Amino acid sequence: MVLTSKPGRKGKGVLRHFFSTLCLLFLTGILAGAANAAPAKIVAVELTKSYAKAPKFTQGLFFHEGVLYETSGLYGLSELNLWELTEGQLNNLHSVMLPERVFAEGSTVAEGMIQILTWQGNALLRYDLESLTPIMAPRPKRVPGEGWGLTYDGEVLWRSDGSNTLWAHSPVDFSLLSGKELIITDNGVPVDKLNELEYEPESGLIYANILGSDLVAAIDPQSSSIVFYLDFTQLAAGMREIYQLKFQESVLNGLAFDQKGALFATGKHWPIVYEVSFLRPL
């Protein structure tokens, strides 16, 4: 449309109708695209191996140089445990009691240190990888909010707090990296209760178990979207039936990829760690 003179009242009405129609078509296209988009697929995991272990109030899980590290919570009972995988069971290599005032949460290795979140203590604990003794300096920044899950992608520490947000932190001093946080969605719908975290180097995805379910969300940090879910329902239900555990006190809460890319999972009070496999959706 080319305007060669100032439009009159009628012309203005035509213009308003024209632009209103354009806006309606634009919004209709957006809504149609959203309606055609599908929620993330749910993929059932398959059991590969199982390993018996002493049950803990598991909050964090990760591998480092073939050893499985586990942080467990509760005030006065929080621990850091190192496990060796043997045929059918985990053998405890070391156990470190954490300070009584601490409710330990997620954990990972970054900058050559074991880094452990605390729940409502607004603090990050650091331990030496060799001696397993506390590292007091440099003192990390205070955690702005609750600490739930923690993982490291080689550049950034990612923290969950039970919401739909993953917060980005410096691995050096744990300062909050403003503007880098991720608002996690599935088909545009925010997904909260993100808990224990695990980064998968091969795919670049961040896996987060969803508190109150036996689902694990596979998150693409580039788009902040959930690309698929891993479903542990059948595996976890069978375990609870065998060991007579109630769902509320035995939620899935521990994810770790080993150096070969195999996924291991456990939960609060679980007397077992599962190695699982799954087929990624196309």
Residue, then its C-alpha position, 0 to 999 in steps of 0.5 A: m500500500v502506497l499513501t500519496s496524500k494524508p488520509g481522511r477519516k475514512g482512510k484512517g478507518v481503512l488503515r486501522h482495519f488493515f493493521s488490526t487484520l495484520c495483528l490478528l493474522f500474526l497472533t493467529g499464526i503464533l497460537a496455531g504454531a503453539a497448538n501444533a507444538a507437542p509436549a516433550k516425549i516421555v521415554a522409559v528407562e531400561l535397567t542395565k545393572s543394580y548395585a546394593k548400597a547403604p541407604k542415605f538421604t541422598q541429595g547429590l550424586f556425581f562421578h569423578e575418576g571412576v568413583l561415585y560421590e554422594t552427598s546426603g542431607l538432614y541436620g546433624l546427619s549430612e555426609l559426603n560418601l565415596w563409593e567404589l563400584t563392584e559386582g552387584q554392590l557399592n563399597n564405601l571408600h570414605s565417609v565424611m561427616l559434614p558440620e551439624r548445622v548443615f543440611a547438605e544438598g546437591s554437589t559436583v566437582a569444579e575448579g578441582m574442588i568438591q562443591i556442596l550446596t546447603w539447603q537453607g544455610n545460604a552457603l556453599l561448602r568446598y572440600d579438597l579432592e585428595s584430603l577430603t578436608p574443608i577449603m576455607a579460602p577463598r570464601p565463596k559468595r553467599v547463596p541467594g536463596e535455597g540450594w537444591g541441585l548443583t552441576y557443572d558444565g565446564e564453565v558454569l555452575w548451575r543451581s536449582d532451588g525447587s522453582n522453574t529456574l536454573w541459576a548460573h554461578s561462577p565456579v571460582d567464587f560462586s557469584l551469581l551470573s546475572g542474566k544467564e539464568l534459565i527459565i525452564t519450560d515444556n512446550g512454553v509452559p514453565v516446569d517447577k520443582l526442579n531438583e537434583l541436577e546432572y550435566e551430560p557432556e556428550s549431549g550438552l543437556i542438563y538432567a533434572n529430577i522433578l520433585g514429587s515424581d519419578l520423572v527426569a527432565a532433559i533440558d537444552p540450556q540453549s533454548s531453556s526447553i525440556v526436550f524429553y523426560l526419562d521415566f523411572t516410574q516402573l523401576a522405582a515402584g518395583m523397588r519401593e514394593i520390594y523394600q516396603l518404602k513409601f513414595q513420600e519418603s523415597v523420592l528419586n533424587g540422585l543422577a550421575f553419568d560415568q566417564k563412559g556416558a552411562l546413567f546412574a540413579t538413586g533416591k532418598h533412602w534407596p538401598i540400591v543404585y541403578e545403572v540404566s539405558f534409554l533411547r533418545p527420541l528423534 
